[in-house]
């Protein structure tokens, strides 16, 4: 037709239209369909793009998720507030410098050994009750620091704090994932991790500031 038009000078017929298709695969049917629908308008073919229905995002900031996030931030902040004070507090009770440092590190050692166990139990048992009980024990162990009058009591409270902290951290993250939509799982877990990082950043300096003004019992 192009060759005939160039030699004769006659215009192309209006019924000739260039049809282009851009196929895509639909998620529901798994079949190939054209991205354009041809319709006749004024004797010529006009291409119209099919509009895909908008997918509504699943809600992330639900009430259960906010509660779990708040519990995580407050408990992690409380634990980090006492971390830089344990060595100084042990020294004030008459512990040698080496023993005071060892007592401070025993929370991390206890959490290291009990993390795998806490993960297995969170999968096999009710993780909501694991989080509630472990959070209560963490609160109780931090309160025991204020009533520690000797090294043995402080050491026991520190080990108990580490064990409960391992169960609390794992169950908190596992339970939080139950209330995060599958399509936004990475985003939800990212916010839970961000709350923990915020606690690690604010907790130590806040604990030192409070202890300097009001003493160790106020922090505990």
C-alpha positions in Angstrom: 0.0 0.0 0.0 2.8 2.4 0.8 4.5 1.6 -2.5 1.2 2.1 -4.4 0.6 5.4 -2.6 4.0 6.7 -3.4 3.7 5.9 -7.1 0.0 7.0 -7.7 -0.2 9.7 -5.1 -3.5 8.3 -3.8 -4.2 8.6 -0.1 -4.2 5.6 2.0 -7.7 4.1 2.8 -9.1 5.1 6.2 -9.8 1.5 7.0 -6.1 0.7 7.3 -4.9 0.9 10.9 -1.7 -0.2 12.5 -2.6 -2.4 15.4 -0.1 -2.9 18.2 -0.6 -5.2 21.1 1.3 -5.3 24.4 0.4 -8.5 26.1 0.5 -9.0 29.8 -0.2 -12.0 32.1 -3.1 -11.6 34.4 -2.5 -12.8 38.0 -6.0 -14.3 38.4 -6.3 -16.4 35.2 -2.7 -16.8 34.2 -3.6 -16.1 30.5 -2.3 -13.6 28.0 -4.5 -10.7 27.1 -4.0 -7.6 24.9 -3.3 -4.4 26.7 -5.3 -2.4 24.1 -8.9 -2.8 22.9 -9.6 -1.5 19.3 -12.8 0.4 18.8 -14.2 2.1 15.7 -14.6 5.8 15.9 -15.2 7.9 12.8 -14.2 5.0 10.5 -10.8 4.7 12.0 -9.5 2.3 14.6 -8.7 3.9 18.0 -6.7 2.1 20.7 -7.9 2.3 24.3 -5.8 1.0 27.2 -7.6 -1.2 29.6 -7.4 0.1 33.2 -6.4 -2.3 35.9 -8.4 -2.2 39.1 -6.4 -0.5 41.9 -5.2 -2.9 44.6 -6.0 -1.6 48.1 -3.0 -1.8 50.5 -3.6 -4.0 53.6 -3.5 -2.0 56.9 -0.3 -2.2 58.9 -0.9 0.1 61.8 -3.5 -1.9 63.6 -4.2 -1.8 67.3 -2.4 -5.1 68.1 0.6 -4.1 66.1 0.9 -0.7 67.9 0.6 -2.4 71.3 3.3 -4.9 70.5 5.5 -2.1 69.1 5.0 0.0 72.2 5.8 -2.9 74.6 8.9 -3.7 72.6 10.2 -0.1 72.7 9.5 0.4 76.5 11.0 -2.9 77.6 14.1 -2.6 75.5 14.6 1.0 76.6 14.3 -0.1 80.3 16.8 -2.9 79.8 19.3 -0.6 78.1 18.9 2.1 80.8 20.3 -0.2 83.4 23.0 -1.8 81.3 25.7 0.9 81.7 25.0 1.2 85.4 25.4 -2.5 86.5 29.2 -2.4 86.7 29.2 0.8 88.8 26.5 -0.5 91.0 28.4 -3.7 91.5 31.5 -1.7 92.5 29.4 0.2 95.0 28.4 -3.1 96.6 32.1 -4.0 97.1 32.7 -6.2 94.0 36.2 -6.2 92.4 36.5 -4.6 89.0 36.8 -7.9 87.2 33.8 -9.4 88.9 31.7 -6.2 88.3 32.4 -6.4 84.6 31.5 -10.2 84.6 28.2 -9.5 86.3 27.3 -6.9 83.7 28.1 -9.3 80.8 26.1 -12.2 82.2 22.9 -10.9 80.9 24.2 -11.2 77.3 25.7 -14.6 78.1 22.4 -15.9 79.5 20.5 -14.5 76.5 22.9 -16.1 74.1 22.4 -19.6 75.5 18.6 -19.3 75.8 17.8 -17.7 72.4 17.6 -21.0 70.5 15.3 -22.4 73.2 13.1 -19.4 73.2 12.7 -19.6 69.4 11.6 -23.2 69.5 9.2 -22.6 72.3 7.7 -19.6 70.5 6.9 -21.8 67.6 5.4 -24.6 69.6 3.6 -22.8 72.4 1.4 -19.8 72.8 3.7 -16.9 72.0 1.3 -14.3 73.5 1.6 -15.8 76.9 5.4 -16.3 76.5 5.7 -12.6 75.8 3.5 -11.6 78.7 5.3 -13.8 81.2 8.8 -13.0 80.0 8.0 -9.2 80.0 6.8 -9.5 83.6 10.0 -11.3 84.6 12.1 -8.7 82.9 10.2 -6.0 84.9 10.6 -8.0 88.1 14.3 -8.6 87.6 15.0 -4.9 86.9 13.1 -4.0 90.1 15.3 -6.5 92.0 18.4 -4.5 91.2 17.1 -1.7 93.5 16.8 -4.2 96.4 20.2 -5.9 95.8 22.4 -5.5 98.9 25.1 -8.0 98.0 26.8 -9.4 94.9 24.9 -12.8 95.0 21.5 -11.0 94.7 22.7 -8.8 91.9 24.2 -11.7 90.0 21.0 -13.7 90.3 18.8 -10.8 89.1 21.2 -10.2 86.2 21.0 -13.8 85.0 17.2 -13.9 85.4 17.1 -10.7 83.4 19.1 -12.2 80.6 17.0 -15.4 80.3 13.7 -13.5 80.3 15.0 -10.9 77.9 15.8 -13.7 75.4 12.3 -15.0 75.6 10.8 -11.6 75.4 12.7 -10.5 72.3 11.9 -13.6 70.3 8.2 -13.8 71.3 7.7 -10.1 70.7 9.1 -10.3 67.1 7.2 -13.6 66.4 3.9 -12.3 67.8 4.3 -9.0 66.0 4.7 -10.8 62.6 1.3 -12.5 63.3 -0.4 -9.0 63.0 1.6 -7.9 59.9 0.0 -8.4 56.5 2.0 -10.8 54.3 2.3 -8.2 51.6 3.9 -5.8 54.1 5.9 -8.2 56.2 9.3 -6.6 55.5 7.9 -3.2 56.4 6.3 -4.3 59.6 9.4 -6.2 60.8 11.5 -3.2 59.9 9.4 -1.0 62.2 9.8 -3.5 65.0 13.5 -3.5 64.5 13.6 0.3 64.4 11.9 0.4 67.8 14.7 -1.8 69.2 17.4 0.3 67.7 15.8 3.4 69.1 15.9 1.8 72.6 19.6 1.0 72.2 20.3 4.6 71.1 18.3 6.4 73.8 18.4 3.9 76.8 22.0 4.1 78.0 22.3 7.9 77.9 18.9 8.3 79.6 19.8 5.8 82.4 23.1 7.7 83.1 21.3 11.0 83.2 18.7 9.8 85.6 21.2 8.0 87.9 23.3 11.2 88.1 20.4 13.2 89.3 18.4 10.8 91.4 20.7 7.8 92.0 20.6 4.1 91.1 17.2 3.2 92.7 15.4 5.7 90.5 16.6 4.0 87.4 15.8 0.5 88.6 
